[in-house]
Amino acid sequence: GTRPVAFAEAVAGAIALVRGASCAATIDIHARLVVDHGQVDASTHEVFQVLSHLVANAARAMDGVGVVDIQLERAELAAGDHFRMTVADTGRGMDTDTLAHLSAPFPLAKSAERQAGLGLSLVRHLVTRWQGALEVSSLPGRGTTITLSVPVL
């Protein structure tokens, strides 16, 4: 796909596609997106890949029932002008050990966590390509929040 891309528009388009995907059939996706024409060094396909992996992970963590809350805002960070996107679920959450494994190059052997780990490593790879950063915060029983910060061109 072509780069750069108007990020807010690409995120909105990706959410619309993900809502129609089977992994999202039984969950609610709540999206609050800033209206902004700022561009990032990404393609629409990459934005779709990132969102579909994050929503699929969230759906798995919630056993297919719950709410995924997606927020996109523009933020002035120390490193300059960024888009900040959070994807939060109401799933089972993860303890610190599992979180540590998710960041490792070879995720846990258990299949669901392994799948999540593989999806997350692709997400991390793409966000890094966009010169961005990814943070995962989670607590057992409290769900997981993924935060992406991507510089505006």
Disulfide bonds with the S-S distance in Angstrom:
none
